[in-house]
Every structure is written in C-alpha cells, then in structure tokens.
Amino acid sequence: MTEQVPPYDVDPDLEDRAHEEMRSEPEPEQTRTGVAAVDDVLAEVDRLDGAPLDEHLGTYERAHEALRSALDADPGEPGEPGEPA
C-alpha cells in the first residue's frame, strides 16, 4: 500500500521572487592578496563568469602560468611578487 502525500500550497510567485532576490544581491568584493601578479590573475579568472566556455581553457592556462611564475619569483627582487606591498 502506497501512502498518498497531500499536495502542498505553493506560492506561484515564489520562484520569481527568489530569482529577483538573487539578482539584487551585491557583487562579492574581489579577493585581494596584496601581490599584484596574483591579484591580476584572480581578476582575470573572475571575468570568466558568463564568458563562453571556449574562452575558459586559455584563461586558466594563462592563470596557471602566471601563478607558477609568481611562486618561482625571488621574493627579494624589487617589484616582484612576494615583496611586501
């Protein structure tokens, strides 16, 4: 024997209101690391939101290379990533 579940009363405008609330939320503040090279990479990756998928791979490859360069840089060299801001 299968138990019947009574139908729920659902507000027909609930989905529309939820979408409106999502659209009205403020944009999240961009993460800042204090390392210019890393912050530039994060900004570039953030710009992918809504971009066509065929643009993602190239952006991630550039991001990976830039982050590897930032990690490999000598922190004592002036103007290089890792130097205190």
ABEGO torsion letter per residue (X at the ends): XBBBBBBBBBBAAAAAAAAAAAAABBBBBBBBAGBAAAAAAAAAAAAABGBBAAAAAAAAAAAAAAAAAAAABBAABBGBBGBBX
